[in-house]
Amino acid sequence: MSRERYSRGFKGLGFVAAVAMMLVTPMFASMPAQAKPVKTANTMMGLTGTSKTVNHDTQVEITPPDLPSHGDDVLFDLQAFVIFGGDVLSSSLELAFYKYDSESDSYVSIHDADSVDDLTEGEVYWSCTPVDDHGTGLDAAMNQASCTAVYMLTNDDAANGVLFQIIVSGNHDDGFVHSNGAAPLTLSEQYGAMIMTKDVSPTVRSDDGPLTYTFTVTYYGTDGLDDNPMIKDSMISGDPFECGGADGDTVDNSTPGETIYTCSRQVDVTIADYDGAGVIHNVAEATGYFDGNKMTATDNADAYDAVLTMDKTPSVATAKEGDLITYTFEIGNAGGVTIDNVGINDTFGGSGSIVIAGCGYEDNDGNFTVDPELQPGHITLVPGDVVMCVSQPYTVTSGDAIAGGTLSNTATASGDYRQSPTQEDAAAEGSSEVTSEPSTADVTIEQSYGLTIDESVDKPVVQAGTQVVFTYTIVNTHNLAMQNLVLEETGFNGLGIKPDMTKVTCWRMEDGQRTNEFLLGNTTSDGTLKSGEVIECDLPPYTTVDGDAAVGNPPGTITSTGRVTGTLISDDQLNDSTVTTDDVSAHTLVNLPQDNPSDNPSDNPSDNPSDNPSDNPSDNPSDNPGDNPGDTPGDTAQTGGAPVTGGAAGALALMMCGGLVGAVWLIRRRRAIA
């Protein structure tokens, strides 16, 4: 401990020795007279000062670092002065230090050190500044010099106190040496001080469990405490308990002037006992008495919890086969210490798996942004921090639908925490793992039917006279098995011989391959379709005929429509509950014959312009008079030539001309008769 710290710590605490105006016979009065005559017969010297760092009053509580111990420095502030004239030169001042020895009941000399850096225990180093010279006469009473001295305490001094005496001497300007004793400077012989430290173990917990608090009370003093110290700690007991007086407590007084009391007590706590910041802040007070005077000391110990939280939510509450579900994982650090290497442990009840797409933070507006640096398993969360991770969309499968109506997903978060909040590296020895409570997200899977049916055809396009096979794929999507499956064809538009439904053949499917034959309408194991099982059923081949090219929409579409019905099995017994699918259909297209204008004029309207005058307005100008303004009704437009008279139109024109000629002849005849 530096002497500057002592000097500051006790500034003003010491006592100021009374101004010594000791009228004593000069120490060297017996020396021979000097040649120089005496100018001032009544000149006297004195010394005042304080030892500011060690002046402790009896029975007043002191605490380190004020408490002296061996090796500490005692700093003296001194003033040398001259009374009634004369001149005291600083270069001629001499200080002599003594301390009281109880064994000899006398003051013994203290050795001077050469420099303050060479100071050892039991030595003193001193120096004085130039004197303020006010000349002679009455004003000389103001002549004084400032001196400082540093003494290093021994172990005996610190334990028992020390009493100092300082003598100042110097040369008077009349040639005589004057010397006076300073007022005694005392380090109190009786003192006591007490301090306490409090520790907790473990410093960090991730679950419910006990905390062990250890109290260490250290007492310094020339005499012992009146009794063992008492400790008040509300977490441990409503009443103070004695430290050093119970089994397991220890008392160590092997060091002179020092006694150490150690005691430990255990407290059961739960995670709920930690405050919102994840801390249990516990303060204790120790009380002791020295010679009837009360001393107290306080200290605190903070225990922290390591807590991760997980909240998992799905994007939808209900879904069906083929729907997409996105899961959100919200991970929080609700404890009082940093948690590193945070990752997600996911248990998914679906037929597939959940893949994390990314992690990030949500702002105050609810906007979520993925941070590519946040990778599950390598995330660090400080107390109060929350991170969100989202999954890639999961597609509900038929297997999920069969599973029983609920798709369940459970997740936890885990990470590493430092066993001490001051520990810098969580990966270093001493780190522990913490896991959150599980969070489960359930999605209800809607089931439209306990059976599904799809239909396909082996040849999507055929010629007339070709065989095609219609196939039905049936899946039991119920959680119960089914028997007595009936496949019926509810519609068929082919003109040929319809497939005989009594000759349908079915096979069980495994990994897309046909295996054992399945019997429709059967209640044995051969006709039992278990939950999730798939069968394929082929209708007898159908041979297309020429007329099929004209049926259906579009023409040539041959369609087979069917449904399936099954009976549920409960408790291994056939019951009356049946499941029936909606109708499904598949079709094949029968190719039309190649076009021939003479075969069927309606096949191609352009083959005969008179088939459909609107097909080609140029076929008959009368269809659309605006096609050719120069056309004469009844004319047929001929590319590259003049209009010619048509047969019917020409005969009509001749008849009209003949009638006109006849009318003229008749009129003339009547006039001639008249």
C-alpha positions as CSV (number, residue, x, y, z in Angstrom):
1,M,0.0,0.0,0.0
2,S,1.6,3.3,-1.1
3,R,2.3,6.1,1.3
4,E,0.3,8.5,-0.9
5,R,-2.8,6.3,-0.3
6,Y,-2.2,6.5,3.4
7,S,-1.6,10.2,3.3
8,R,-4.9,10.8,1.4
9,G,-6.9,8.2,3.5
10,F,-6.1,9.9,6.7
11,K,-5.9,13.5,5.7
12,G,-7.2,15.4,8.7
13,L,-7.8,12.2,10.8
14,G,-4.7,12.6,13.0
15,F,-4.4,14.9,15.9
16,V,-2.2,17.9,15.7
17,A,0.4,17.9,18.5
18,A,0.3,20.9,20.7
19,V,2.7,23.6,19.9
20,A,5.7,22.8,22.0
21,M,7.1,25.7,23.7
22,M,9.4,23.9,26.0
23,L,11.7,26.1,27.9
24,V,14.4,23.7,28.7
25,T,18.1,24.0,29.2
26,P,20.0,23.6,25.9
27,M,21.3,20.1,25.5
28,F,24.7,21.3,24.9
29,A,24.9,24.1,27.5
30,S,28.0,22.5,29.0
31,M,29.9,23.0,25.8
32,P,32.7,25.7,25.7
33,A,31.6,29.2,24.8
34,Q,31.9,30.2,21.2
35,A,33.9,33.2,20.0
36,K,30.9,34.8,18.6
37,P,28.9,36.7,21.2
38,V,25.3,35.8,22.1
39,K,22.8,38.1,20.4
40,T,19.6,36.6,21.6
41,A,19.6,34.9,24.9
42,N,16.0,33.9,24.8
43,T,15.9,32.2,21.4
44,M,14.0,28.8,21.5
45,M,13.2,26.1,18.9
46,G,10.1,23.9,18.7
47,L,8.3,21.4,16.6
48,T,4.6,20.8,15.8
49,G,3.1,18.0,13.6
50,T,0.8,15.1,13.0
51,S,1.0,11.5,11.9
52,K,-2.0,11.5,9.7
53,T,-2.1,8.0,8.5
54,V,-2.0,6.1,11.8
55,N,-3.8,8.2,14.4
56,H,-6.6,5.9,15.4
57,D,-8.6,6.6,18.5
58,T,-9.3,3.8,20.9
59,Q,-12.3,1.6,20.3
60,V,-13.4,3.4,17.1
61,E,-14.2,1.0,14.2
62,I,-11.7,1.1,11.4
63,T,-11.7,-0.9,8.2
64,P,-9.0,-1.7,5.6
65,P,-7.2,-0.1,3.9
66,D,-7.1,2.3,6.9
67,L,-6.2,-0.5,9.2
68,P,-2.4,-0.5,9.7
69,S,-0.3,-3.5,9.1
70,H,3.4,-4.2,9.0
71,G,5.0,-2.7,5.9
72,D,2.6,0.2,5.8
73,D,4.0,3.7,5.9
74,V,3.4,6.4,8.6
75,L,3.5,9.9,7.1
76,F,4.4,12.8,9.4
77,D,3.7,16.4,8.6
78,L,6.0,18.6,10.8
79,Q,6.7,22.3,11.3
80,A,10.0,23.5,12.9
81,F,10.0,27.1,14.3
82,V,12.0,29.7,16.2
83,I,10.7,31.9,18.9
84,F,12.0,35.3,20.0
85,G,14.4,35.9,17.1
86,G,17.4,34.3,15.7
87,D,17.7,32.5,12.4
88,V,17.2,28.8,11.9
89,L,18.6,27.5,8.6
90,S,17.0,24.5,7.0
91,S,20.5,23.1,6.2
92,S,21.3,23.0,9.9
93,L,18.0,21.4,11.1
94,E,18.3,17.9,12.6
95,L,15.4,15.6,13.5
96,A,15.7,12.6,15.8
97,F,12.9,10.0,15.9
98,Y,12.2,7.7,18.9
99,K,9.5,5.2,19.7
100,Y,8.4,3.9,23.0
101,D,9.7,0.4,24.1
102,S,7.3,-1.2,26.6
103,E,9.9,-3.7,27.9
104,S,12.5,-1.0,28.8
105,D,9.8,1.6,29.6
106,S,11.9,4.1,27.6
107,Y,12.1,5.6,24.1
108,V,14.6,4.0,21.7
109,S,16.1,5.6,18.7
110,I,14.7,4.9,15.2
111,H,17.3,4.4,12.5
112,D,17.4,6.9,9.6
113,A,17.2,5.5,6.1
114,D,19.3,7.0,3.3
115,S,16.3,7.5,1.0
116,V,12.7,6.8,1.0
117,D,13.2,4.0,-1.6
118,D,15.6,2.2,0.8
119,L,13.1,2.3,3.6
120,T,12.6,-0.9,5.5
121,E,10.4,-1.8,8.5
122,G,11.4,0.1,11.7
123,E,13.2,2.8,9.7
124,V,12.5,6.5,9.1
125,Y,13.4,8.9,6.3
126,W,12.9,12.6,6.8
127,S,13.6,15.9,5.0
128,C,12.9,19.7,5.5
129,T,12.2,22.5,3.1
130,P,14.0,25.9,3.2
131,V,13.0,28.1,6.2
132,D,11.0,31.3,5.8
133,D,13.6,33.9,7.1
134,H,12.1,36.9,8.7
135,G,15.4,38.2,10.1
136,T,15.9,39.0,13.8
137,G,14.0,40.7,16.5
138,L,10.4,40.1,17.2
139,D,9.6,39.2,13.6
140,A,12.0,36.3,13.9
141,A,9.2,34.4,15.7
142,M,7.8,33.8,12.3
143,N,10.8,31.9,11.1
144,Q,9.8,28.3,10.4
145,A,10.5,25.3,8.2
146,S,8.3,22.4,6.9
147,C,9.5,18.9,7.3
148,T,8.1,15.5,6.3
149,A,9.0,12.1,7.6
150,V,8.0,8.6,6.6
151,Y,8.2,5.6,9.0
152,M,7.5,2.0,8.0
153,L,5.5,0.0,10.6
154,T,6.8,-3.3,12.0
155,N,4.5,-6.2,12.7
156,D,4.6,-5.4,16.4
157,D,3.7,-1.8,15.7
158,A,0.6,-2.8,13.7
159,A,-0.5,-5.3,16.3
160,N,0.1,-3.3,19.5
161,G,0.3,0.4,18.5
162,V,3.3,2.7,18.7
163,L,4.1,6.0,20.5
164,F,6.6,8.3,18.8
165,Q,8.7,11.2,20.0
166,I,10.6,13.6,17.7
167,I,13.4,15.9,18.7
168,V,14.4,18.9,16.6
169,S,17.7,20.7,16.8
170,G,19.6,23.3,14.9
171,N,22.3,26.1,14.9
172,H,21.4,29.4,16.2
173,D,23.0,32.4,14.6
174,D,24.7,33.3,17.9
175,G,26.6,30.0,17.5
176,F,24.7,28.0,20.1
177,V,22.9,24.7,19.3
178,H,19.3,24.7,20.4
179,S,17.1,21.6,20.7
180,N,13.5,21.0,21.8
181,G,11.3,17.8,22.0
182,A,8.2,17.7,19.9
183,A,4.8,16.7,21.3
184,P,4.4,12.8,21.2
185,L,2.7,11.4,18.1
186,T,0.7,8.2,18.9
187,L,-0.6,5.3,17.0
188,S,-3.4,4.2,19.3
189,E,-2.6,1.1,21.3
190,Q,-6.2,-0.2,21.1
191,Y,-8.0,-0.7,17.9
192,G,-10.3,-3.2,16.2
193,A,-11.8,-3.7,12.7
194,M,-13.9,-6.3,11.0
195,I,-14.6,-7.1,7.3
196,M,-16.8,-9.8,5.6
197,T,-16.8,-11.5,2.2
198,K,-19.7,-13.5,0.9
199,D,-19.6,-16.1,-1.9
200,V,-22.2,-18.3,-3.5
201,S,-21.8,-21.7,-5.2
202,P,-22.8,-22.5,-7.9
203,T,-22.7,-19.1,-9.3
204,V,-25.0,-20.2,-12.2
205,R,-27.8,-22.8,-12.1
206,S,-29.9,-24.0,-15.0
207,D,-32.5,-25.8,-12.9
208,D,-34.0,-25.9,-9.4
209,G,-31.5,-26.7,-6.7
210,P,-29.6,-25.6,-3.6
211,L,-27.3,-22.6,-3.4
212,T,-24.5,-22.6,-0.8
213,Y,-23.5,-19.3,0.7
214,T,-20.1,-19.0,2.4
215,F,-19.3,-16.1,4.8
216,T,-15.8,-15.2,5.7
217,V,-15.5,-12.7,8.6
218,T,-12.0,-11.3,9.3
219,Y,-11.3,-9.4,12.5
220,Y,-8.3,-7.3,13.1
221,G,-7.4,-5.9,16.5
222,T,-5.2,-5.8,19.5
223,D,-7.8,-7.7,21.5
224,G,-10.2,-10.4,20.4
225,L,-14.0,-10.0,19.7
226,D,-16.2,-10.2,22.7
227,D,-18.1,-13.1,21.1
228,N,-18.3,-14.9,17.7
229,P,-19.8,-12.6,15.0
230,M,-23.4,-12.9,14.1
231,I,-24.7,-12.9,10.5
232,K,-28.1,-11.7,9.4
233,D,-29.2,-13.1,6.0
234,S,-32.9,-13.1,5.2
235,M,-32.6,-15.9,2.6
236,I,-31.1,-18.2,5.2
237,S,-33.0,-17.3,8.4
238,G,-35.2,-14.7,9.8
239,D,-32.9,-14.4,12.9
240,P,-29.2,-13.8,12.9
241,F,-27.0,-16.9,13.2
242,E,-23.6,-17.3,14.8
243,C,-20.6,-17.7,12.5
244,G,-18.0,-20.0,14.1
245,G,-20.3,-21.7,16.5
246,A,-21.9,-24.5,14.5
247,D,-20.7,-27.8,13.1
248,G,-18.6,-27.2,10.0
249,D,-17.8,-23.6,11.0
250,T,-14.1,-22.8,11.4
251,V,-12.1,-20.2,13.4
252,D,-8.5,-19.4,12.5
253,N,-6.5,-17.1,14.8
254,S,-3.0,-18.3,13.9
255,T,-2.0,-14.8,12.6
256,P,-1.3,-12.2,15.3
257,G,-3.9,-9.5,15.4
258,E,-6.1,-11.4,13.0
259,T,-9.0,-13.9,13.4
260,I,-10.9,-15.5,10.5
261,Y,-14.4,-16.9,11.0
262,T,-15.8,-19.1,8.2
263,C,-19.3,-20.5,8.0
264,S,-21.5,-21.9,5.2
265,R,-25.3,-22.3,4.9
266,Q,-27.4,-23.9,2.1
267,V,-30.6,-22.5,0.6
268,D,-33.0,-24.4,-1.7
269,V,-34.1,-22.2,-4.6
270,T,-36.1,-22.6,-7.8
271,I,-35.8,-20.9,-11.1
272,A,-38.8,-18.8,-10.2
273,D,-36.8,-17.3,-7.3
274,Y,-34.6,-15.5,-9.8
275,D,-35.7,-12.0,-10.8
276,G,-36.6,-10.9,-14.3
277,A,-32.9,-10.3,-15.0
278,G,-32.1,-13.9,-14.0
279,V,-30.3,-12.9,-10.8
280,I,-30.7,-13.5,-7.0
281,H,-29.1,-10.5,-5.3
282,N,-28.4,-11.4,-1.7
283,V,-27.0,-9.0,0.9
284,A,-25.8,-10.1,4.4
285,E,-24.6,-8.2,7.4
286,A,-22.1,-9.4,10.0
287,T,-22.0,-7.9,13.5
288,G,-19.3,-8.1,16.2
289,Y,-18.4,-6.4,19.4
290,F,-14.9,-5.2,20.5
291,D,-14.7,-4.2,24.1
292,G,-18.5,-3.6,24.0
293,N,-18.3,-1.4,20.9
294,K,-20.4,-2.6,17.9
295,M,-18.8,-3.2,14.5
296,T,-20.7,-4.2,11.3
297,A,-19.6,-5.4,7.9
298,T,-21.8,-6.1,4.8
299,D,-21.3,-7.9,1.5
300,N,-23.4,-9.4,-1.3
301,A,-23.3,-12.4,-3.5
302,D,-25.2,-12.7,-6.8
303,A,-26.4,-16.0,-8.2
304,Y,-27.5,-16.3,-11.8
305,D,-29.8,-18.7,-13.7
306,A,-29.2,-20.0,-17.2
307,V,-32.6,-20.3,-18.9
308,L,-33.5,-20.9,-22.5
309,T,-37.1,-20.7,-23.7
310,M,-38.6,-22.3,-26.9
311,D,-41.9,-21.3,-28.4
312,K,-42.8,-23.2,-31.6
313,T,-45.8,-22.3,-33.7
314,P,-47.2,-23.6,-37.1
315,S,-48.4,-21.3,-39.9
316,V,-51.8,-23.0,-39.9
317,A,-54.1,-24.8,-37.4
318,T,-55.6,-27.3,-39.9
319,A,-54.3,-28.7,-43.1
320,K,-55.0,-31.5,-45.6
321,E,-52.9,-33.6,-47.9
322,G,-50.9,-31.4,-50.2
323,D,-51.1,-28.3,-48.0
324,L,-47.9,-26.4,-46.9
325,I,-47.0,-25.8,-43.2
326,T,-44.2,-23.5,-42.1
327,Y,-43.0,-23.7,-38.5
328,T,-41.5,-20.8,-36.5
329,F,-39.1,-21.4,-33.6
330,E,-38.7,-18.5,-31.1
331,I,-35.8,-18.9,-28.8
332,G,-35.1,-16.6,-25.9
333,N,-32.5,-16.2,-23.2
334,A,-34.5,-15.5,-20.0
335,G,-31.6,-16.0,-17.6
336,G,-28.8,-13.8,-16.3
337,V,-25.8,-15.2,-18.2
338,T,-24.8,-15.3,-21.9
339,I,-25.6,-18.6,-23.6
340,D,-23.5,-19.8,-26.6
341,N,-23.8,-22.5,-29.3
342,V,-27.6,-22.3,-29.2
343,G,-29.3,-24.8,-31.4
344,I,-32.7,-26.5,-32.1
345,N,-33.6,-30.1,-31.2
346,D,-36.7,-31.1,-33.2
347,T,-38.9,-34.2,-33.0
348,F,-41.3,-34.3,-35.9
349,G,-44.3,-36.6,-36.1
350,G,-44.8,-36.3,-39.8
351,S,-43.7,-38.7,-42.5
352,G,-41.0,-36.2,-43.6
353,S,-38.7,-33.9,-41.7
354,I,-38.4,-30.2,-40.8
355,V,-35.5,-28.2,-42.3
356,I,-34.5,-24.8,-40.9
357,A,-34.5,-22.2,-43.7
358,G,-32.9,-19.4,-41.6
359,C,-32.7,-17.5,-38.4
360,G,-33.0,-13.8,-37.6
361,Y,-34.6,-11.1,-35.6
362,E,-38.1,-9.5,-35.6
363,D,-38.3,-5.7,-35.4
364,N,-40.9,-3.7,-33.5
365,D,-43.2,-3.7,-36.5
366,G,-43.2,-7.5,-36.7
367,N,-41.0,-7.6,-39.8
368,F,-38.7,-10.6,-39.8
369,T,-35.3,-10.5,-41.5
370,V,-33.0,-13.6,-41.9
371,D,-29.4,-13.0,-40.7
372,P,-27.1,-15.4,-42.6
373,E,-24.6,-15.3,-39.7
374,L,-27.1,-16.9,-37.3
375,Q,-26.7,-20.6,-37.9
376,P,-28.5,-23.1,-35.5
377,G,-25.9,-24.6,-33.2
378,H,-23.7,-21.4,-33.4
379,I,-26.0,-18.7,-32.0
380,T,-25.0,-16.6,-29.0
381,L,-27.8,-15.0,-26.9
382,V,-27.1,-12.4,-24.2
383,P,-29.6,-12.1,-21.3
384,G,-33.0,-10.9,-22.7
385,D,-32.1,-11.6,-26.3
386,V,-34.7,-13.4,-28.6
387,V,-34.0,-15.0,-32.0
388,M,-36.5,-16.5,-34.4
389,C,-35.9,-19.4,-36.8
390,V,-38.2,-20.5,-39.6
391,S,-38.5,-23.8,-41.4
392,Q,-38.8,-24.5,-45.1
393,P,-42.5,-25.2,-46.1
394,Y,-43.5,-28.8,-45.2
395,T,-45.9,-30.6,-47.6
396,V,-48.6,-32.7,-45.9
397,T,-48.4,-36.2,-47.2
398,S,-51.1,-39.0,-47.4
399,G,-49.1,-40.7,-44.7
400,D,-49.6,-37.7,-42.4
401,A,-53.4,-37.8,-43.2
402,I,-53.5,-41.5,-42.2
403,A,-51.6,-40.9,-39.0
404,G,-54.7,-40.0,-37.0
405,G,-55.8,-36.5,-37.5
406,T,-53.0,-34.6,-35.7
407,L,-49.6,-33.8,-36.9
408,S,-47.4,-33.2,-33.8
409,N,-44.1,-31.4,-33.7
410,T,-42.0,-30.9,-30.5
411,A,-38.8,-28.9,-30.2
412,T,-36.3,-27.7,-27.5
413,A,-33.4,-25.3,-27.6
414,S,-30.0,-26.0,-26.0
415,G,-26.8,-24.2,-25.5
416,D,-23.7,-23.7,-23.4
417,Y,-23.3,-21.2,-20.5
418,R,-20.3,-20.0,-18.5
419,Q,-20.3,-21.3,-14.9
420,S,-19.1,-17.8,-13.9
421,P,-20.4,-14.6,-15.5
422,T,-16.8,-13.3,-15.6
423,Q,-15.7,-16.4,-17.6
424,E,-14.8,-15.3,-21.1
425,D,-14.9,-18.5,-23.1
426,A,-18.0,-20.7,-22.8
427,A,-16.1,-23.5,-24.6
428,A,-13.4,-23.6,-22.0
429,E,-13.5,-26.1,-19.1
430,G,-16.2,-25.2,-16.7
431,S,-19.0,-24.6,-19.2
432,S,-22.3,-26.4,-18.8
433,E,-25.3,-27.2,-21.0
434,V,-28.8,-25.8,-20.7
435,T,-31.9,-27.1,-22.4
436,S,-35.3,-25.3,-22.7
437,E,-38.6,-26.8,-21.8
438,P,-40.2,-28.5,-24.8
439,S,-42.7,-26.7,-27.0
440,T,-45.2,-28.7,-29.1
441,A,-47.0,-27.4,-32.2
442,D,-50.0,-29.5,-33.4
443,V,-51.8,-29.2,-36.7
444,T,-55.1,-31.0,-37.3
445,I,-55.1,-32.9,-40.6
446,E,-58.4,-32.9,-42.3
447,Q,-59.6,-36.2,-43.9
448,S,-62.2,-35.9,-46.6
449,Y,-62.6,-39.6,-47.1
450,G,-61.2,-42.8,-45.6
451,L,-60.7,-44.0,-49.2
452,T,-59.2,-42.3,-52.2
453,I,-59.5,-43.4,-55.8
454,D,-57.7,-42.3,-59.0
455,E,-58.2,-43.7,-62.5
456,S,-55.8,-44.0,-65.4
457,V,-55.7,-45.6,-68.9
458,D,-52.7,-47.4,-70.4
459,K,-53.1,-45.8,-73.9
460,P,-54.2,-42.2,-74.0
461,V,-54.7,-42.2,-77.8
462,V,-55.7,-45.2,-79.9
463,Q,-57.0,-46.2,-83.3
464,A,-60.3,-47.9,-83.7
465,G,-60.1,-51.6,-83.0
466,T,-57.4,-51.2,-80.3
467,Q,-57.6,-52.6,-76.8
468,V,-57.2,-50.2,-73.8
469,V,-57.1,-51.0,-70.1
470,F,-58.6,-48.7,-67.5
471,T,-56.9,-48.9,-64.0
472,Y,-58.2,-47.7,-60.7
473,T,-55.7,-46.8,-57.8
474,I,-57.3,-47.1,-54.4
475,V,-55.7,-45.9,-51.1
476,N,-57.0,-46.5,-47.5
477,T,-56.5,-43.1,-45.9
478,H,-58.4,-44.0,-42.8
479,N,-56.7,-45.0,-39.5
480,L,-58.8,-48.2,-39.5
481,A,-58.5,-51.1,-41.9
482,M,-61.2,-51.9,-44.4
483,Q,-62.8,-55.0,-45.9
484,N,-65.5,-55.9,-48.5
485,L,-64.3,-53.3,-51.0
486,V,-66.6,-52.9,-54.0
487,L,-65.5,-51.2,-57.2
488,E,-68.3,-50.2,-59.5
489,E,-68.2,-48.6,-62.9
490,T,-70.8,-45.8,-62.7
491,G,-70.4,-44.7,-66.3
492,F,-69.0,-45.9,-69.7
493,N,-69.7,-44.3,-73.1
494,G,-67.9,-46.7,-75.5
495,L,-70.1,-48.3,-78.2
496,G,-68.3,-51.6,-78.1
497,I,-68.5,-54.4,-75.5
498,K,-68.3,-52.8,-72.0
499,P,-65.7,-54.2,-69.5
500,D,-67.1,-57.0,-67.3
501,M,-66.7,-55.6,-63.7
502,T,-66.9,-59.2,-62.3
503,K,-63.6,-59.9,-64.0
504,V,-61.7,-56.9,-62.4
505,T,-58.2,-58.0,-61.1
506,C,-56.5,-56.1,-58.2
507,W,-52.9,-56.2,-56.7
508,R,-51.3,-54.8,-53.5
509,M,-48.7,-52.1,-54.1
510,E,-45.3,-51.8,-52.4
511,D,-42.8,-49.2,-53.4
512,G,-44.6,-48.7,-56.6
513,Q,-44.6,-52.4,-57.5
514,R,-47.4,-54.9,-57.7
515,T,-47.1,-57.8,-55.3
516,N,-50.0,-60.0,-54.0
517,E,-53.4,-60.2,-55.5
518,F,-56.2,-58.4,-53.6
519,L,-59.7,-59.7,-53.6
520,L,-62.6,-57.3,-53.9
521,G,-65.8,-58.0,-52.0
522,N,-63.9,-60.2,-49.6
523,T,-63.8,-60.2,-45.8
524,T,-60.8,-62.3,-45.3
525,S,-57.2,-61.1,-45.0
526,D,-56.9,-61.3,-48.8
527,G,-59.6,-58.7,-49.0
528,T,-58.5,-56.5,-46.1
529,L,-57.0,-53.1,-47.0
530,K,-55.0,-51.8,-44.0
531,S,-54.6,-48.2,-43.1
532,G,-52.2,-46.6,-45.6
533,E,-52.2,-49.6,-48.0
534,V,-52.5,-49.1,-51.8
535,I,-54.0,-51.4,-54.4
536,E,-54.4,-51.2,-58.2
537,C,-57.3,-52.7,-60.0
538,D,-57.5,-53.3,-63.8
539,L,-60.7,-53.5,-65.7
540,P,-60.9,-56.1,-68.5
541,P,-59.5,-54.7,-71.8
542,Y,-61.9,-52.7,-73.9
543,T,-61.7,-52.9,-77.7
544,T,-62.6,-49.6,-79.4
545,V,-64.9,-49.7,-82.4
546,D,-65.4,-47.3,-85.4
547,G,-68.4,-45.6,-83.9
548,D,-66.3,-44.6,-80.8
549,A,-64.6,-41.9,-83.0
550,A,-67.9,-39.9,-83.0
551,V,-68.9,-40.2,-79.3
552,G,-67.8,-38.1,-76.4
553,N,-66.7,-34.5,-76.2
554,P,-64.5,-33.9,-77.9
555,P,-65.5,-36.6,-80.4
556,G,-63.5,-39.8,-79.9
557,T,-63.3,-39.5,-76.1
558,I,-64.1,-42.8,-74.5
559,T,-64.6,-42.4,-70.7
560,S,-64.9,-44.8,-67.8
561,T,-66.2,-43.5,-64.5
562,G,-66.1,-45.4,-61.2
563,R,-66.2,-45.3,-57.4
564,V,-65.2,-47.6,-54.5
565,T,-66.9,-48.5,-51.3
566,G,-65.4,-50.1,-48.2
567,T,-66.4,-51.3,-44.8
568,L,-64.4,-50.2,-41.7
569,I,-63.1,-52.7,-39.3
570,S,-63.3,-51.8,-35.6
571,D,-61.9,-54.0,-32.8
572,D,-61.2,-56.7,-35.4
573,Q,-64.9,-57.0,-36.1
574,L,-66.8,-56.1,-39.2
575,N,-69.1,-53.2,-38.5
576,D,-71.7,-51.3,-40.4
577,S,-69.7,-48.2,-41.0
578,T,-68.9,-47.8,-44.7
579,V,-66.9,-45.3,-46.7
580,T,-67.6,-44.4,-50.3
581,T,-65.5,-42.2,-52.6
582,D,-66.7,-39.7,-55.1
583,D,-66.8,-40.7,-58.8
584,V,-63.6,-40.4,-60.7
585,S,-63.0,-41.0,-64.4
586,A,-60.3,-41.6,-67.0
587,H,-60.6,-41.5,-70.8
588,T,-58.8,-42.5,-74.0
589,L,-59.1,-40.7,-77.3
590,V,-59.9,-42.7,-80.4
591,N,-58.3,-41.1,-83.5
592,L,-60.6,-39.9,-86.3
593,P,-60.1,-41.3,-89.9
594,Q,-58.1,-39.2,-92.4
595,D,-60.2,-36.4,-94.1
596,N,-61.7,-37.2,-97.6
597,P,-63.9,-34.5,-99.2
598,S,-66.1,-37.0,-101.1
599,D,-66.6,-39.2,-98.1
600,N,-68.3,-36.6,-95.9
601,P,-68.7,-33.1,-97.2
602,S,-69.3,-31.9,-93.7
603,D,-65.8,-33.0,-92.6
604,N,-64.3,-30.0,-94.3
605,P,-66.7,-27.1,-95.1
606,S,-64.2,-25.8,-97.6
607,D,-64.6,-28.9,-99.8
608,N,-68.0,-27.7,-101.1
609,P,-68.7,-23.9,-100.9
610,S,-72.4,-24.5,-100.8
611,D,-72.1,-26.7,-97.6
612,N,-71.8,-23.7,-95.4
613,P,-71.8,-20.4,-97.2
614,S,-70.6,-18.6,-94.1
615,D,-67.4,-20.7,-94.0
616,N,-66.0,-18.8,-96.9
617,P,-67.7,-15.5,-97.8
618,S,-66.0,-15.6,-101.2
619,D,-67.8,-18.8,-102.1
620,N,-71.0,-16.9,-102.9
621,P,-70.9,-13.1,-103.2
622,S,-74.5,-13.0,-102.2
623,D,-73.5,-14.3,-98.7
624,N,-71.8,-11.0,-98.0
625,P,-72.5,-8.3,-100.6
626,G,-69.7,-6.3,-99.2
627,D,-67.2,-8.9,-100.3
628,N,-67.0,-7.6,-103.9
629,P,-68.9,-4.4,-104.7
630,G,-68.7,-5.1,-108.4
631,D,-70.3,-8.5,-108.2
632,T,-73.7,-8.9,-109.8
633,P,-76.1,-11.0,-107.7
634,G,-76.3,-14.4,-109.1
635,D,-72.8,-14.2,-110.4
636,T,-70.1,-16.6,-109.1
637,A,-66.8,-15.0,-108.5
638,Q,-64.1,-16.6,-110.6
639,T,-60.5,-15.8,-109.8
640,G,-58.8,-14.1,-112.9
641,G,-62.0,-13.9,-115.2
642,A,-65.2,-11.9,-115.9
643,P,-68.5,-12.9,-114.3
644,V,-70.6,-15.4,-116.3
645,T,-74.4,-16.0,-116.3
646,G,-75.5,-18.8,-114.2
647,G,-78.1,-21.4,-115.6
648,A,-81.1,-20.6,-113.4
649,A,-80.4,-16.9,-113.4
650,G,-80.2,-16.8,-117.2
651,A,-83.5,-18.6,-117.7
652,L,-85.2,-16.2,-115.4
653,A,-83.8,-13.3,-117.3
654,L,-85.2,-14.8,-120.7
655,M,-88.6,-15.3,-119.2
656,M,-88.8,-11.7,-118.0
657,C,-87.7,-10.4,-121.4
658,G,-90.4,-12.6,-123.2
659,G,-93.1,-11.3,-120.9
660,L,-92.1,-7.7,-121.6
661,V,-92.3,-8.3,-125.4
662,G,-95.7,-9.9,-125.1
663,A,-97.1,-7.0,-123.1
664,V,-96.0,-4.5,-125.6
665,W,-97.6,-6.5,-128.5
666,L,-100.9,-6.8,-126.5
667,I,-101.1,-3.1,-125.9
668,R,-100.6,-2.2,-129.5
669,R,-103.3,-4.7,-130.6
670,R,-105.9,-3.2,-128.3
671,R,-105.1,0.2,-129.6
672,A,-105.5,-1.0,-133.3
673,I,-108.9,-2.6,-132.5
674,A,-110.1,0.6,-130.8
